[in-house]
Amino acid sequence: MTISETGPDTDLDDLVRRVDPDRWLASRFVADSKARADVVALYAFNYELARVAGGVTNALMGEIRLTWWREAMDEVAAGQAPRKHPTVEAVVAAGYPLTALAEMAQARLTDLDAAPFEDEGQTLAYVDATAGAVMMLSAWRLDPKSDLHAVKSAARAYGLAGLWRLKQVGAGRLPSDWTQSEVRGRIAEALAKARGELKALPVAAFPAAALAALAQAQTGGRTLGVLETQARLTWAVATGRV
């Protein structure tokens, strides 16, 4: 069984640049090269989990693959050596909390059910456990003193935008009665909260949250180009606002 498309010589930075360009571009604002590589490793880990549902023909196979990732973290927590996989080795070397990484894998079991979420509560719980977990862990890596609650609303804004984009390509998990206007309204509410919360985030950790600056534009009915994405991220990092 193939667990991952990566091999022993995989360049995780190049992988993330191709498969998760928003997060990769945001990582370019991390000045410290080691911290940047560690954040990219987290983004590669997130990609490996997120791609499982689309790469299997049935839920059982998806459960097996996600269990592989969760158990890889559990083994290290139990004192075993990391499995010989570039992404596993990289996130372990980065020092991320292994329980949090295992919980990220567990949360992705939800992806194996293609049905839309029933309500806002289910939707936000999913966003918090996926996009929220990624943003919190990346903020923690960039500054371990970060108040992780400071990125909660920013992650919700970006996560909701991501779910809207998936809906546009036929992978709708948002509640079926949510319109584009309603999604954008919820994103606007999250961003309003984020602007207050992010004041507590250390400057060094801000690149983790800068993605929220893309959320409204990404739900406006057009695709952002690389230059506009770069410009929006640059403005966010320079001003500390999303």
VENQUI-V528616 format. One record per pair of residues at least 24 apart in sequence whose ideal C-beta (glycine too) atoms are under 7 Angstrom apart, sorted by the first residue. I is the first residue (numbers start at 1). J is the second residue. D is the distance in Angstrom with one decimal. If there is no record, write none. Layout:
I;J;D, I;J;D
//
This chain:
3;65;5.9, 3;68;5.3, 4;48;5.6, 4;85;6.5, 4;87;6.9, 6;86;5.3, 6;87;6.0, 8;86;6.5, 10;86;4.8, 12;40;5.6, 12;41;5.8, 12;44;4.5, 12;86;6.3, 12;87;6.6, 12;90;5.9, 13;40;5.3, 15;44;5.7, 16;40;5.1, 16;43;4.8, 16;44;5.4, 16;47;6.8, 19;47;5.2, 20;47;5.6, 22;211;5.7, 22;214;6.2, 22;229;6.6, 23;211;6.6, 25;229;5.9, 25;230;5.9, 25;233;5.7, 26;207;5.2, 26;210;5.1, 26;211;5.4, 26;233;5.6, 27;207;6.6, 29;207;4.2, 29;210;6.8, 29;233;6.9, 29;237;4.8, 30;142;6.4, 30;207;5.2, 35;141;6.3, 35;142;5.7, 38;94;3.7, 38;141;5.2, 39;138;4.9, 39;141;5.7, 39;142;6.8, 41;87;6.7, 41;90;3.6, 41;91;5.0, 41;94;5.4, 42;91;6.1, 42;94;7.0, 42;96;6.5, 42;134;6.5, 42;137;5.7, 42;138;5.7, 42;141;6.9, 44;87;4.8, 44;90;6.9, 45;87;5.3, 45;91;4.9, 45;101;6.7, 46;104;6.9, 46;134;4.9, 48;87;5.7, 49;104;6.0, 49;105;5.6, 49;108;4.5, 50;108;6.8, 52;108;6.3, 52;111;6.8, 53;111;3.7, 53;112;5.5, 59;112;4.3, 62;112;4.4, 63;109;6.5, 63;112;6.7, 66;105;5.2, 66;108;5.4, 66;109;5.9, 69;105;4.2, 70;102;4.8, 70;105;3.9, 70;106;5.8, 73;98;4.7, 73;101;4.6, 73;102;4.1, 74;102;5.8, 94;141;6.5, 96;137;5.7, 96;141;6.9, 100;133;6.6, 100;137;6.1, 104;133;5.1, 116;172;5.8, 116;173;5.7, 116;174;6.2, 116;175;5.6, 116;176;4.8, 117;173;5.8, 117;174;6.7, 117;175;5.5, 118;175;6.6, 119;175;6.2, 123;174;6.4, 123;175;6.5, 124;156;6.4, 127;155;6.9, 127;156;5.4, 127;159;3.5, 127;160;6.3, 130;159;6.6, 131;155;5.0, 131;158;5.7, 131;159;3.3, 131;162;6.3, 132;156;6.8, 132;159;6.5, 135;208;5.5, 135;209;6.2, 138;208;3.9, 139;201;6.6, 139;205;4.2, 139;208;4.1, 139;209;6.5, 142;204;5.2, 142;205;4.2, 142;207;6.7, 142;208;5.8, 143;202;4.2, 143;204;4.5, 143;205;4.2, 145;202;6.4, 146;201;6.0, 146;202;5.7, 146;205;4.6, 147;200;5.0, 147;201;7.0, 149;197;7.0, 150;197;4.8, 150;198;5.8, 150;200;4.5, 150;201;4.3, 151;201;6.6, 151;208;6.5, 151;209;4.7, 152;197;6.7, 153;190;4.6, 153;193;3.9, 153;194;3.9, 153;197;5.5, 154;194;4.1, 154;198;6.3, 154;209;4.3, 154;212;3.8, 154;242;5.8, 156;190;4.4, 157;187;4.9, 157;190;4.0, 157;191;5.0, 157;194;6.2, 157;212;4.6, 157;215;4.2, 158;211;4.6, 158;212;5.0, 158;214;6.9, 158;215;5.2, 160;186;5.9, 160;187;5.3, 160;190;6.9, 160;215;7.0, 161;187;6.1, 161;214;6.9, 161;215;4.0, 161;218;4.5, 161;219;5.2, 164;219;4.8, 165;218;6.2, 180;219;6.7, 183;219;5.8, 184;216;6.6, 184;219;5.2, 187;215;5.0, 187;216;5.9, 187;219;6.3, 188;216;6.9, 191;215;6.7, 191;216;7.0, 191;242;6.0, 194;242;5.5, 195;241;6.2, 195;242;6.6, 198;240;6.9, 198;242;6.7, 206;237;6.0, 206;240;6.0, 207;237;6.0, 209;242;6.7, 210;236;4.2, 210;237;5.3, 210;242;6.8, 212;242;4.0, 213;242;4.4
//
